[in-house]
Amino acid sequence: MAVFTSSTLATLHSPETARILPLFHRIFSGDHAVPLGVCQSTYLTACSRKLSTCLSIQWSHLPCRSGSRSVMCKAVEQGSRERFNGTMYDGVYGPWTIEPSDIREVILYRSGLVTVATSFVLAASAAFIPEDVHFGGFLKQNIDFLYFTGAGGLGLSLLLIHIYVAPIKRFLQALWALGVFGSVVTFLNLAKPLDEGLVQYVIDNPVAIWFVGPLFAALTGLVFKEGLCYGKLEAGVLTFIIPGLLLGHLTGLMEDGAKLSLLALWMALFVVFAGRKFQQPIKDDIGDKSIFIFNDLSEEEKKTLLQKLEEKTDG
């Protein structure tokens, strides 16, 4: 807890402060604590009415927990938007900072995308490398391993992806799970009895797209989100190429030459897409952290926070 001066402690016994202390305690100590925006606006606004000495107090490393997320109130003053050792960003529901855990999540999210892109490009390369080339044979022998490795990378990215609307995130994760399940079932019950690999079976039997398709639908949703949020041309084009190629194969309306052309374009754009992710600031993949913190609050805590923000705005 913060260390108060003796003059400040004396003022905390006033009747005005008696109504503030329970909320103040709730902000900084309980499991139902509220985020940094309320830490600032509630305590400092209340103190400014009677306890003028509180305005000069600084707090250091005061934990504010919200659900599974944890943020730190890092030594801030009234009206300040700068941390002593970093940057504080203004969010919709209050200021927030980038923590080491946020950086780890973003790195893992991007690593998952790189895994998907690398696995896909290697697997798809088998379609362009002659069979008598040793590397081409190696790829074809391990193409199912590359497929499931890419699926694992996609699952990791979908687990860590930051989407403000939680049902959309859960929907993409459900598509991924359905696609993985369909892939396993197709391999065990259809491809393996014929002594074929999963990928080769889907190539030979376009109807199998129905079973593996949800996995690629989840991938399409991810690249669509990236294109929509960051205006990335390659992500926007991939949003149409991925379902277009799969539907062309499923319906039989697309010739092999056209499918190979789309596949090559998919490979090239996927490399650009994955590579450019590491050129973005970490903050971009985090988004507005205050929104995620707000969404984790209970309804009562949300009402309290919104009320305090309104009071701060009116004041």
ZADO-1210 file (C-alpha; in nm, 4 decimals, padded with zeros to 6 digits):
<atoms>
<atom x="00.0000" y="00.0000" z="00.0000" code="MET" pos="1"/>
<atom x="00.0996" y="00.3567" z="-00.0522" code="ALA" pos="2"/>
<atom x="00.2655" y="00.5419" z="00.2327" code="VAL" pos="3"/>
<atom x="00.0798" y="00.8541" z="00.3335" code="PHE" pos="4"/>
<atom x="00.2175" y="01.1564" z="00.5113" code="THR" pos="5"/>
<atom x="00.1002" y="01.2167" z="00.8648" code="SER" pos="6"/>
<atom x="-00.1022" y="01.5200" z="00.7616" code="SER" pos="7"/>
<atom x="-00.2862" y="01.3155" z="00.5035" code="THR" pos="8"/>
<atom x="-00.3650" y="01.0406" z="00.7514" code="LEU" pos="9"/>
<atom x="-00.5248" y="01.2945" z="00.9791" code="ALA" pos="10"/>
<atom x="-00.7624" y="01.4086" z="00.7085" code="THR" pos="11"/>
<atom x="-00.8736" y="01.0521" z="00.6389" code="LEU" pos="12"/>
<atom x="-01.0768" y="01.0521" z="00.9628" code="HIS" pos="13"/>
<atom x="-01.3181" y="01.3179" z="00.8375" code="SER" pos="14"/>
<atom x="-01.6862" y="01.2280" z="00.7721" code="PRO" pos="15"/>
<atom x="-01.6398" y="01.3074" z="00.4034" code="GLU" pos="16"/>
<atom x="-01.3691" y="01.0492" z="00.3753" code="THR" pos="17"/>
<atom x="-01.5643" y="00.7788" z="00.5578" code="ALA" pos="18"/>
<atom x="-01.7715" y="00.7249" z="00.2442" code="ARG" pos="19"/>
<atom x="-01.4644" y="00.7107" z="00.0233" code="ILE" pos="20"/>
<atom x="-01.2455" y="00.4628" z="00.2093" code="LEU" pos="21"/>
<atom x="-01.4511" y="00.1457" z="00.1379" code="PRO" pos="22"/>
<atom x="-01.4390" y="00.2138" z="-00.2351" code="LEU" pos="23"/>
<atom x="-01.0749" y="00.3147" z="-00.2102" code="PHE" pos="24"/>
<atom x="-00.9996" y="-00.0167" z="-00.0364" code="HIS" pos="25"/>
<atom x="-01.2012" y="-00.2044" z="-00.2977" code="ARG" pos="26"/>
<atom x="-01.0076" y="-00.0409" z="-00.5783" code="ILE" pos="27"/>
<atom x="-00.6655" y="-00.1394" z="-00.4545" code="PHE" pos="28"/>
<atom x="-00.7024" y="-00.4633" z="-00.2643" code="SER" pos="29"/>
<atom x="-00.9924" y="-00.6924" z="-00.3522" code="GLY" pos="30"/>
<atom x="-01.0560" y="-00.9450" z="-00.6258" code="ASP" pos="31"/>
<atom x="-01.3244" y="-00.7093" z="-00.7511" code="HIS" pos="32"/>
<atom x="-01.0834" y="-00.4261" z="-00.8133" code="ALA" pos="33"/>
<atom x="-01.1398" y="-00.1918" z="-01.1035" code="VAL" pos="34"/>
<atom x="-00.8906" y="-00.0710" z="-01.3630" code="PRO" pos="35"/>
<atom x="-00.6561" y="00.2212" z="-01.3672" code="LEU" pos="36"/>
<atom x="-00.9099" y="00.4713" z="-01.4983" code="GLY" pos="37"/>
<atom x="-01.1192" y="00.4320" z="-01.1847" code="VAL" pos="38"/>
<atom x="-00.8103" y="00.4239" z="-00.9642" code="CYS" pos="39"/>
<atom x="-00.7332" y="00.7735" z="-01.0873" code="GLN" pos="40"/>
<atom x="-01.0749" y="00.9304" z="-01.1280" code="SER" pos="41"/>
<atom x="-01.2432" y="00.7918" z="-00.8162" code="THR" pos="42"/>
<atom x="-00.9732" y="00.8514" z="-00.5599" code="TYR" pos="43"/>
<atom x="-00.8313" y="01.1735" z="-00.6960" code="LEU" pos="44"/>
<atom x="-01.1683" y="01.3306" z="-00.7743" code="THR" pos="45"/>
<atom x="-01.2920" y="01.2519" z="-00.4250" code="ALA" pos="46"/>
<atom x="-00.9739" y="01.3788" z="-00.2661" code="CYS" pos="47"/>
<atom x="-00.9917" y="01.7063" z="-00.4565" code="SER" pos="48"/>
<atom x="-01.3106" y="01.8031" z="-00.2735" code="ARG" pos="49"/>
<atom x="-01.1791" y="01.8045" z="00.0829" code="LYS" pos="50"/>
<atom x="-00.8378" y="01.6460" z="00.0959" code="LEU" pos="51"/>
<atom x="-00.6248" y="01.8809" z="-00.1046" code="SER" pos="52"/>
<atom x="-00.3079" y="01.7261" z="00.0304" code="THR" pos="53"/>
<atom x="-00.3912" y="01.4048" z="-00.1550" code="CYS" pos="54"/>
<atom x="-00.3350" y="01.5722" z="-00.4897" code="LEU" pos="55"/>
<atom x="00.0392" y="01.5559" z="-00.4495" code="SER" pos="56"/>
<atom x="00.0494" y="01.1891" z="-00.3499" code="ILE" pos="57"/>
<atom x="00.2014" y="00.9411" z="-00.5930" code="GLN" pos="58"/>
<atom x="00.1229" y="00.5719" z="-00.5946" code="TRP" pos="59"/>
<atom x="00.3688" y="00.3040" z="-00.6922" code="SER" pos="60"/>
<atom x="00.2878" y="-00.0491" z="-00.8089" code="HIS" pos="61"/>
<atom x="-00.0660" y="-00.0655" z="-00.6794" code="LEU" pos="62"/>
<atom x="-00.2269" y="-00.3786" z="-00.8274" code="PRO" pos="63"/>
<atom x="-00.5699" y="-00.3456" z="-00.9884" code="CYS" pos="64"/>
<atom x="-00.7009" y="-00.6878" z="-01.0816" code="ARG" pos="65"/>
<atom x="-00.9851" y="-00.7540" z="-01.3232" code="SER" pos="66"/>
<atom x="-01.0900" y="-01.1108" z="-01.3944" code="GLY" pos="67"/>
<atom x="-00.8004" y="-01.2979" z="-01.5544" code="SER" pos="68"/>
<atom x="-00.6253" y="-00.9765" z="-01.6528" code="ARG" pos="69"/>
<atom x="-00.3852" y="-00.7912" z="-01.4293" code="SER" pos="70"/>
<atom x="-00.2659" y="-00.4354" z="-01.4645" code="VAL" pos="71"/>
<atom x="-00.0502" y="-00.2194" z="-01.2422" code="MET" pos="72"/>
<atom x="-00.1151" y="00.1351" z="-01.1323" code="CYS" pos="73"/>
<atom x="00.2393" y="00.2610" z="-01.1855" code="LYS" pos="74"/>
<atom x="00.3179" y="00.5741" z="-00.9840" code="ALA" pos="75"/>
<atom x="00.0875" y="00.8256" z="-01.1480" code="VAL" pos="76"/>
<atom x="-00.0209" y="01.1747" z="-01.0532" code="GLU" pos="77"/>
<atom x="-00.3508" y="01.3482" z="-01.1197" code="GLN" pos="78"/>
<atom x="-00.3870" y="01.4189" z="-01.4897" code="GLY" pos="79"/>
<atom x="-00.0614" y="01.2428" z="-01.5756" code="SER" pos="80"/>
<atom x="-00.0466" y="01.0161" z="-01.8810" code="ARG" pos="81"/>
<atom x="00.3192" y="00.9131" z="-01.8593" code="GLU" pos="82"/>
<atom x="00.4761" y="00.6274" z="-01.6668" code="ARG" pos="83"/>
<atom x="00.8127" y="00.6740" z="-01.5082" code="PHE" pos="84"/>
<atom x="00.9510" y="00.3822" z="-01.7107" code="ASN" pos="85"/>
<atom x="00.7259" y="00.3664" z="-02.0163" code="GLY" pos="86"/>
<atom x="00.4283" y="00.5015" z="-02.2054" code="THR" pos="87"/>
<atom x="00.0732" y="00.5239" z="-02.0827" code="MET" pos="88"/>
<atom x="-00.1974" y="00.5156" z="-02.3492" code="TYR" pos="89"/>
<atom x="-00.5401" y="00.6742" z="-02.3287" code="ASP" pos="90"/>
<atom x="-00.8143" y="00.4150" z="-02.3702" code="GLY" pos="91"/>
<atom x="-01.1895" y="00.4423" z="-02.3993" code="VAL" pos="92"/>
<atom x="-01.2336" y="00.3414" z="-02.0346" code="TYR" pos="93"/>
<atom x="-00.9123" y="00.4819" z="-01.8899" code="GLY" pos="94"/>
<atom x="-00.5358" y="00.4836" z="-01.9359" code="PRO" pos="95"/>
<atom x="-00.3452" y="00.1584" z="-01.9799" code="TRP" pos="96"/>
<atom x="00.0103" y="00.0381" z="-02.0249" code="THR" pos="97"/>
<atom x="00.1872" y="-00.2440" z="-02.2041" code="ILE" pos="98"/>
<atom x="00.2983" y="-00.5143" z="-01.9605" code="GLU" pos="99"/>
<atom x="00.5524" y="-00.7936" z="-02.0202" code="PRO" pos="100"/>
<atom x="00.2649" y="-01.0435" z="-02.0407" code="SER" pos="101"/>
<atom x="00.1128" y="-00.8411" z="-02.3249" code="ASP" pos="102"/>
<atom x="00.4393" y="-00.8525" z="-02.5169" code="ILE" pos="103"/>
<atom x="00.4634" y="-01.2297" z="-02.4704" code="ARG" pos="104"/>
<atom x="00.1085" y="-01.2769" z="-02.5975" code="GLU" pos="105"/>
<atom x="00.1718" y="-01.0688" z="-02.9087" code="VAL" pos="106"/>
<atom x="00.4964" y="-01.2523" z="-02.9857" code="ILE" pos="107"/>
<atom x="00.3216" y="-01.5886" z="-02.9492" code="LEU" pos="108"/>
<atom x="00.0303" y="-01.4670" z="-03.1623" code="TYR" pos="109"/>
<atom x="00.2648" y="-01.3599" z="-03.4394" code="ARG" pos="110"/>
<atom x="00.4712" y="-01.6775" z="-03.4040" code="SER" pos="111"/>
<atom x="00.1543" y="-01.8765" z="-03.4601" code="GLY" pos="112"/>
<atom x="00.0922" y="-01.6865" z="-03.7828" code="LEU" pos="113"/>
<atom x="00.4484" y="-01.7499" z="-03.8988" code="VAL" pos="114"/>
<atom x="00.4003" y="-02.1204" z="-03.8242" code="THR" pos="115"/>
<atom x="00.0827" y="-02.1270" z="-04.0337" code="VAL" pos="116"/>
<atom x="00.2442" y="-01.9412" z="-04.3229" code="ALA" pos="117"/>
<atom x="00.5642" y="-02.1486" z="-04.3201" code="THR" pos="118"/>
<atom x="00.3792" y="-02.4791" z="-04.3015" code="SER" pos="119"/>
<atom x="00.1389" y="-02.3796" z="-04.5768" code="PHE" pos="120"/>
<atom x="00.4068" y="-02.2502" z="-04.8132" code="VAL" pos="121"/>
<atom x="00.6174" y="-02.5640" z="-04.7680" code="LEU" pos="122"/>
<atom x="00.3199" y="-02.7937" z="-04.8183" code="ALA" pos="123"/>
<atom x="00.1893" y="-02.6005" z="-05.1190" code="ALA" pos="124"/>
<atom x="00.5350" y="-02.5994" z="-05.2761" code="SER" pos="125"/>
<atom x="00.4924" y="-02.9708" z="-05.3398" code="ALA" pos="126"/>
<atom x="00.2455" y="-02.8818" z="-05.6149" code="ALA" pos="127"/>
<atom x="00.5153" y="-02.6944" z="-05.8081" code="PHE" pos="128"/>
<atom x="00.8224" y="-02.9128" z="-05.7475" code="ILE" pos="129"/>
<atom x="00.8722" y="-03.2061" z="-05.9873" code="PRO" pos="130"/>
<atom x="00.8284" y="-03.5482" z="-05.8339" code="GLU" pos="131"/>
<atom x="01.1806" y="-03.6584" z="-05.9274" code="ASP" pos="132"/>
<atom x="01.3324" y="-03.3820" z="-05.7160" code="VAL" pos="133"/>
<atom x="01.4362" y="-03.5153" z="-05.3757" code="HIS" pos="134"/>
<atom x="01.3029" y="-03.2138" z="-05.1822" code="PHE" pos="135"/>
<atom x="00.9664" y="-03.2454" z="-05.3564" code="GLY" pos="136"/>
<atom x="00.9384" y="-03.6073" z="-05.2496" code="GLY" pos="137"/>
<atom x="01.0324" y="-03.5140" z="-04.8948" code="PHE" pos="138"/>
<atom x="00.7573" y="-03.2510" z="-04.8834" code="LEU" pos="139"/>
<atom x="00.4941" y="-03.4906" z="-05.0151" code="LYS" pos="140"/>
<atom x="00.5896" y="-03.7527" z="-04.7588" code="GLN" pos="141"/>
<atom x="00.5510" y="-03.5030" z="-04.4763" code="ASN" pos="142"/>
<atom x="00.2673" y="-03.2944" z="-04.6131" code="ILE" pos="143"/>
<atom x="00.0174" y="-03.4120" z="-04.3511" code="ASP" pos="144"/>
<atom x="00.2644" y="-03.3246" z="-04.0753" code="PHE" pos="145"/>
<atom x="00.2942" y="-02.9741" z="-04.2221" code="LEU" pos="146"/>
<atom x="-00.0847" y="-02.9516" z="-04.2418" code="TYR" pos="147"/>
<atom x="-00.1395" y="-03.0301" z="-03.8749" code="PHE" pos="148"/>
<atom x="00.1568" y="-02.8147" z="-03.7700" code="THR" pos="149"/>
<atom x="-00.0037" y="-02.5218" z="-03.9470" code="GLY" pos="150"/>
<atom x="-00.3365" y="-02.6045" z="-03.7832" code="ALA" pos="151"/>
<atom x="-00.1645" y="-02.5934" z="-03.4441" code="GLY" pos="152"/>
<atom x="-00.0120" y="-02.2544" z="-03.5199" code="GLY" pos="153"/>
<atom x="-00.3506" y="-02.1219" z="-03.6261" code="LEU" pos="154"/>
<atom x="-00.5045" y="-02.2502" z="-03.3047" code="GLY" pos="155"/>
<atom x="-00.2408" y="-02.0670" z="-03.1005" code="LEU" pos="156"/>
<atom x="-00.3049" y="-01.7415" z="-03.2845" code="SER" pos="157"/>
<atom x="-00.6821" y="-01.7736" z="-03.2458" code="LEU" pos="158"/>
<atom x="-00.6358" y="-01.8356" z="-02.8747" code="LEU" pos="159"/>
<atom x="-00.4375" y="-01.5133" z="-02.8319" code="LEU" pos="160"/>
<atom x="-00.5993" y="-01.2913" z="-03.0934" code="ILE" pos="161"/>
<atom x="-00.7414" y="-00.9635" z="-02.9590" code="HIS" pos="162"/>
<atom x="-01.0960" y="-00.9055" z="-03.0820" code="ILE" pos="163"/>
<atom x="-01.3212" y="-00.6645" z="-02.8948" code="TYR" pos="164"/>
<atom x="-01.6382" y="-00.8660" z="-02.9687" code="VAL" pos="165"/>
<atom x="-01.5873" y="-01.1880" z="-02.7729" code="ALA" pos="166"/>
<atom x="-01.8550" y="-01.3941" z="-02.9592" code="PRO" pos="167"/>
<atom x="-01.6675" y="-01.3401" z="-03.2872" code="ILE" pos="168"/>
<atom x="-01.3468" y="-01.4717" z="-03.1313" code="LYS" pos="169"/>
<atom x="-01.5280" y="-01.7749" z="-02.9919" code="ARG" pos="170"/>
<atom x="-01.6898" y="-01.8364" z="-03.3317" code="PHE" pos="171"/>
<atom x="-01.3509" y="-01.8427" z="-03.5045" code="LEU" pos="172"/>
<atom x="-01.2188" y="-02.0770" z="-03.2373" code="GLN" pos="173"/>
<atom x="-01.5214" y="-02.3030" z="-03.2849" code="ALA" pos="174"/>
<atom x="-01.4579" y="-02.3127" z="-03.6609" code="LEU" pos="175"/>
<atom x="-01.0972" y="-02.4082" z="-03.5925" code="TRP" pos="176"/>
<atom x="-01.1992" y="-02.6874" z="-03.3554" code="ALA" pos="177"/>
<atom x="-01.4580" y="-02.8160" z="-03.6036" code="LEU" pos="178"/>
<atom x="-01.2006" y="-02.8102" z="-03.8834" code="GLY" pos="179"/>
<atom x="-00.9418" y="-02.9988" z="-03.6790" code="VAL" pos="180"/>
<atom x="-01.2022" y="-03.2557" z="-03.5780" code="PHE" pos="181"/>
<atom x="-01.3146" y="-03.2955" z="-03.9383" code="GLY" pos="182"/>
<atom x="-00.9548" y="-03.3331" z="-04.0541" code="SER" pos="183"/>
<atom x="-00.8803" y="-03.6066" z="-03.8005" code="VAL" pos="184"/>
<atom x="-01.2027" y="-03.7930" z="-03.8787" code="VAL" pos="185"/>
<atom x="-01.1397" y="-03.7684" z="-04.2528" code="THR" pos="186"/>
<atom x="-00.7879" y="-03.8996" z="-04.2156" code="PHE" pos="187"/>
<atom x="-00.8760" y="-04.1903" z="-03.9871" code="LEU" pos="188"/>
<atom x="-01.1971" y="-04.3018" z="-04.1570" code="ASN" pos="189"/>
<atom x="-01.1509" y="-04.2114" z="-04.5219" code="LEU" pos="190"/>
<atom x="-00.7881" y="-04.1503" z="-04.6156" code="ALA" pos="191"/>
<atom x="-00.6048" y="-04.4048" z="-04.4016" code="LYS" pos="192"/>
<atom x="-00.8117" y="-04.7080" z="-04.5137" code="PRO" pos="193"/>
<atom x="-00.7075" y="-04.6203" z="-04.8714" code="LEU" pos="194"/>
<atom x="-00.3446" y="-04.5822" z="-04.7621" code="ASP" pos="195"/>
<atom x="-00.3521" y="-04.2149" z="-04.8530" code="GLU" pos="196"/>
<atom x="-00.2592" y="-03.9034" z="-04.6662" code="GLY" pos="197"/>
<atom x="-00.5198" y="-03.6475" z="-04.5646" code="LEU" pos="198"/>
<atom x="-00.4073" y="-03.3722" z="-04.8036" code="VAL" pos="199"/>
<atom x="-00.3832" y="-03.6080" z="-05.0999" code="GLN" pos="200"/>
<atom x="-00.7282" y="-03.7474" z="-05.0202" code="TYR" pos="201"/>
<atom x="-00.8801" y="-03.3980" z="-05.0183" code="VAL" pos="202"/>
<atom x="-00.7116" y="-03.3240" z="-05.3516" code="ILE" pos="203"/>
<atom x="-00.8492" y="-03.6422" z="-05.5058" code="ASP" pos="204"/>
<atom x="-01.1934" y="-03.6097" z="-05.3427" code="ASN" pos="205"/>
<atom x="-01.3140" y="-03.2455" z="-05.3498" code="PRO" pos="206"/>
<atom x="-01.6205" y="-03.3300" z="-05.1404" code="VAL" pos="207"/>
<atom x="-01.3850" y="-03.3681" z="-04.8432" code="ALA" pos="208"/>
<atom x="-01.3588" y="-02.9874" z="-04.8418" code="ILE" pos="209"/>
<atom x="-01.6777" y="-02.9957" z="-04.6321" code="TRP" pos="210"/>
<atom x="-01.4836" y="-03.1686" z="-04.3525" code="PHE" pos="211"/>
<atom x="-01.1642" y="-02.9594" z="-04.3533" code="VAL" pos="212"/>
<atom x="-01.3237" y="-02.6363" z="-04.4722" code="GLY" pos="213"/>
<atom x="-01.4061" y="-02.4883" z="-04.1283" code="PRO" pos="214"/>
<atom x="-01.0324" y="-02.4742" z="-04.0529" code="LEU" pos="215"/>
<atom x="-00.9759" y="-02.2532" z="-04.3568" code="PHE" pos="216"/>
<atom x="-01.2868" y="-02.0520" z="-04.2721" code="ALA" pos="217"/>
<atom x="-01.1234" y="-01.9690" z="-03.9365" code="ALA" pos="218"/>
<atom x="-00.8067" y="-01.8660" z="-04.1199" code="LEU" pos="219"/>
<atom x="-01.0129" y="-01.6473" z="-04.3529" code="THR" pos="220"/>
<atom x="-01.1737" y="-01.4799" z="-04.0533" code="GLY" pos="221"/>
<atom x="-00.8326" y="-01.4062" z="-03.9036" code="LEU" pos="222"/>
<atom x="-00.6902" y="-01.2476" z="-04.2187" code="VAL" pos="223"/>
<atom x="-01.0143" y="-01.0537" z="-04.2663" code="PHE" pos="224"/>
<atom x="-00.9730" y="-00.9103" z="-03.9166" code="LYS" pos="225"/>
<atom x="-00.6140" y="-00.8144" z="-03.9932" code="GLU" pos="226"/>
<atom x="-00.7117" y="-00.6496" z="-04.3184" code="GLY" pos="227"/>
<atom x="-01.0031" y="-00.4652" z="-04.1622" code="LEU" pos="228"/>
<atom x="-00.8131" y="-00.3408" z="-03.8580" code="CYS" pos="229"/>
<atom x="-00.4854" y="-00.2434" z="-04.0211" code="TYR" pos="230"/>
<atom x="-00.5800" y="-00.1831" z="-04.3851" code="GLY" pos="231"/>
<atom x="-00.3416" y="-00.4504" z="-04.5158" code="LYS" pos="232"/>
<atom x="-00.3932" y="-00.5127" z="-04.8857" code="LEU" pos="233"/>
<atom x="-00.2474" y="-00.8641" z="-04.8795" code="GLU" pos="234"/>
<atom x="-00.4848" y="-00.9647" z="-04.5981" code="ALA" pos="235"/>
<atom x="-00.7826" y="-00.8219" z="-04.7869" code="GLY" pos="236"/>
<atom x="-00.6917" y="-01.0149" z="-05.1029" code="VAL" pos="237"/>
<atom x="-00.6387" y="-01.3367" z="-04.9048" code="LEU" pos="238"/>
<atom x="-00.9911" y="-01.2988" z="-04.7673" code="THR" pos="239"/>
<atom x="-01.1187" y="-01.3713" z="-05.1198" code="PHE" pos="240"/>
<atom x="-00.8485" y="-01.6068" z="-05.2471" code="ILE" pos="241"/>
<atom x="-00.8786" y="-01.8640" z="-04.9669" code="ILE" pos="242"/>
<atom x="-01.2533" y="-01.9338" z="-04.9972" code="PRO" pos="243"/>
<atom x="-01.2396" y="-01.8831" z="-05.3743" code="GLY" pos="244"/>
<atom x="-00.9817" y="-02.1572" z="-05.4245" code="LEU" pos="245"/>
<atom x="-01.1563" y="-02.3987" z="-05.1889" code="LEU" pos="246"/>
<atom x="-01.4976" y="-02.3421" z="-05.3478" code="LEU" pos="247"/>
<atom x="-01.3470" y="-02.3763" z="-05.6937" code="GLY" pos="248"/>
<atom x="-01.2025" y="-02.7139" z="-05.5960" code="HIS" pos="249"/>
<atom x="-01.5223" y="-02.8245" z="-05.4226" code="LEU" pos="250"/>
<atom x="-01.7527" y="-02.7418" z="-05.7131" code="THR" pos="251"/>
<atom x="-01.5157" y="-02.8512" z="-05.9885" code="GLY" pos="252"/>
<atom x="-01.5778" y="-02.5242" z="-06.1738" code="LEU" pos="253"/>
<atom x="-01.2113" y="-02.4208" z="-06.1626" code="MET" pos="254"/>
<atom x="-00.9484" y="-02.5715" z="-06.3898" code="GLU" pos="255"/>
<atom x="-00.6220" y="-02.7012" z="-06.2499" code="ASP" pos="256"/>
<atom x="-00.4241" y="-02.4175" z="-06.4068" code="GLY" pos="257"/>
<atom x="-00.6427" y="-02.1561" z="-06.2392" code="ALA" pos="258"/>
<atom x="-00.6176" y="-02.3377" z="-05.9068" code="LYS" pos="259"/>
<atom x="-00.2388" y="-02.3475" z="-05.9280" code="LEU" pos="260"/>
<atom x="-00.2302" y="-01.9758" z="-06.0088" code="SER" pos="261"/>
<atom x="-00.4454" y="-01.8933" z="-05.7071" code="LEU" pos="262"/>
<atom x="-00.2376" y="-02.1261" z="-05.4914" code="LEU" pos="263"/>
<atom x="00.0845" y="-01.9503" z="-05.5945" code="ALA" pos="264"/>
<atom x="-00.0726" y="-01.6096" z="-05.5237" code="LEU" pos="265"/>
<atom x="-00.1911" y="-01.7388" z="-05.1850" code="TRP" pos="266"/>
<atom x="00.1620" y="-01.8518" z="-05.1020" code="MET" pos="267"/>
<atom x="00.3187" y="-01.5189" z="-05.1983" code="ALA" pos="268"/>
<atom x="00.0631" y="-01.3060" z="-05.0128" code="LEU" pos="269"/>
<atom x="00.0826" y="-01.5286" z="-04.7057" code="PHE" pos="270"/>
<atom x="00.4594" y="-01.4759" z="-04.6844" code="VAL" pos="271"/>
<atom x="00.4115" y="-01.0985" z="-04.7103" code="VAL" pos="272"/>
<atom x="00.1292" y="-01.1077" z="-04.4561" code="PHE" pos="273"/>
<atom x="00.3278" y="-01.3023" z="-04.1943" code="ALA" pos="274"/>
<atom x="00.6459" y="-01.1040" z="-04.2498" code="GLY" pos="275"/>
<atom x="00.4786" y="-00.7662" z="-04.2138" code="ARG" pos="276"/>
<atom x="00.3312" y="-00.8618" z="-03.8769" code="LYS" pos="277"/>
<atom x="00.6745" y="-00.8145" z="-03.7205" code="PHE" pos="278"/>
<atom x="00.6977" y="-00.4626" z="-03.8597" code="GLN" pos="279"/>
<atom x="00.3958" y="-00.3528" z="-03.6574" code="GLN" pos="280"/>
<atom x="00.4290" y="-00.1972" z="-03.3130" code="PRO" pos="281"/>
<atom x="00.3341" y="-00.4314" z="-03.0288" code="ILE" pos="282"/>
<atom x="00.0576" y="-00.1889" z="-02.9355" code="LYS" pos="283"/>
<atom x="-00.1285" y="-00.2560" z="-03.2616" code="ASP" pos="284"/>
<atom x="-00.1950" y="-00.6222" z="-03.1808" code="ASP" pos="285"/>
<atom x="-00.2987" y="-00.5350" z="-02.8256" code="ILE" pos="286"/>
<atom x="-00.5608" y="-00.2830" z="-02.9301" code="GLY" pos="287"/>
<atom x="-00.7325" y="-00.0721" z="-02.6654" code="ASP" pos="288"/>
<atom x="-00.6552" y="-00.2735" z="-02.3516" code="LYS" pos="289"/>
<atom x="-00.9057" y="-00.0750" z="-02.1459" code="SER" pos="290"/>
<atom x="-01.1899" y="-00.2282" z="-02.3493" code="ILE" pos="291"/>
<atom x="-01.0796" y="-00.5828" z="-02.2673" code="PHE" pos="292"/>
<atom x="-01.0443" y="-00.4902" z="-01.9002" code="ILE" pos="293"/>
<atom x="-01.3904" y="-00.3338" z="-01.9069" code="PHE" pos="294"/>
<atom x="-01.5420" y="-00.6436" z="-02.0677" code="ASN" pos="295"/>
<atom x="-01.3978" y="-00.8595" z="-01.7877" code="ASP" pos="296"/>
<atom x="-01.5733" y="-00.6578" z="-01.5180" code="LEU" pos="297"/>
<atom x="-01.9013" y="-00.7567" z="-01.3577" code="SER" pos="298"/>
<atom x="-02.2122" y="-00.5580" z="-01.4471" code="GLU" pos="299"/>
<atom x="-02.1947" y="-00.3734" z="-01.1168" code="GLU" pos="300"/>
<atom x="-01.8321" y="-00.2777" z="-01.1739" code="GLU" pos="301"/>
<atom x="-01.9103" y="-00.1637" z="-01.5270" code="LYS" pos="302"/>
<atom x="-02.1840" y="00.0671" z="-01.3966" code="LYS" pos="303"/>
<atom x="-01.9486" y="00.2050" z="-01.1333" code="THR" pos="304"/>
<atom x="-01.6780" y="00.2733" z="-01.3877" code="LEU" pos="305"/>
<atom x="-01.9131" y="00.4387" z="-01.6361" code="LEU" pos="306"/>
<atom x="-02.0584" y="00.6543" z="-01.3609" code="GLN" pos="307"/>
<atom x="-01.7132" y="00.7702" z="-01.2533" code="LYS" pos="308"/>
<atom x="-01.6148" y="00.8456" z="-01.6118" code="LEU" pos="309"/>
<atom x="-01.9307" y="01.0535" z="-01.6556" code="GLU" pos="310"/>
<atom x="-01.8607" y="01.2423" z="-01.3354" code="GLU" pos="311"/>
<atom x="-01.5060" y="01.3070" z="-01.4517" code="LYS" pos="312"/>
<atom x="-01.6304" y="01.4337" z="-01.7880" code="THR" pos="313"/>
<atom x="-01.8968" y="01.6557" z="-01.6310" code="ASP" pos="314"/>
<atom x="-01.6426" y="01.7914" z="-01.3845" code="GLY" pos="315"/>
</atoms>
